């Protein structure tokens, strides 16, 4: 994976904890997106997989930011197909 993108994802992982602010999450996602734009297709796909795995494991508010981040990665060329499984819907959190 592209090293700058991998580092941005590591920084994102480090802030995904209770007390996370929208501003911090947004800043981290902007950094991921900026590096993803310059990364190779495989790195973008891996970044998308990385974000997608967190969407179902964190509270709804931050998860919605990550979902938008996933969409942004698709817009710059990440392949969404491996993450779309109509036969196994995502869990619903209340």
N, C-alpha and C positions, 0 to 999 in steps of 0.2 A: 504494500500500500504506500502511496505517496506519504513521505515522512511528515510534511507540514500538516497534511490533513489528519494523519494519525495523531499527531500532537494536539491538534485542535479538538479531536474527539476525546482524548484523554483529559483535557482540561474541562470539557463538558461533563464527562463522567464524574469528575472531582466535585462539581457543584450540585449534582443531582442528589440532594439530601434535604431533610426538613429545614425550613427557613429560607429556602431558595426564593429569590426575588425574580419578578418578571424581567426586570432590567438585566440582571446577571444572566438569566437564561437567554434572553434575546441577544445580548452581546456575544455569548458563547456560540449561539447558532449562526450569527452573522459571520463570525470567524470561520466556522465550519464551511459555510456556504462560499465564502471568498476563496478558501483553499480548494474546495470542490470544483469550482469553475476552472481552475488551472490544472486539475488532476486528470489522470488517465481514466478511461471508462471503468476499468476494473476497480480502481480506488473509489470512484463515485458509487459503484454498486455495493462495495463493502461498507461505505459510510452509510448508505441507505439502510442496509441490513442492521447496522449498529444502532441507528436511531430507531428503527422499527421495533427492535427487540425491547426497547425501553418504554415504548408507548403503552403497552399493556401492563407495565409493572410500576408505574408511578401515578400519583394522583391526577385527576382529570384536568385540572388547570394547566400544569406543566406538560401533560401529555398532549394537550391541544397544540401547544407551541411546537412540540416535537413532530406532531403530525403535519403541521405547516412546513416545518423543516424538511420532512420527507418529500412533500410535494415540490418544494423548491429544488431538491436534488433531482427529482424526476424531470423537472423543467430544464435542467442543465445536462440531461442525458443519462441519469441513472435508470436502470431497468427495473420497473416495478413488478414485473411478472412473478418473480419468485416469492413475493410478499402478498400476492393476491390469491387466496385460497377460498373460492366460493363454497366449497364443501365443508369448511371448518371456520365458521364466523368467529370474529374476535369476541372475547368475553365482554360482557356488559358490566360496568361498575356503577354502583349507585352512590 
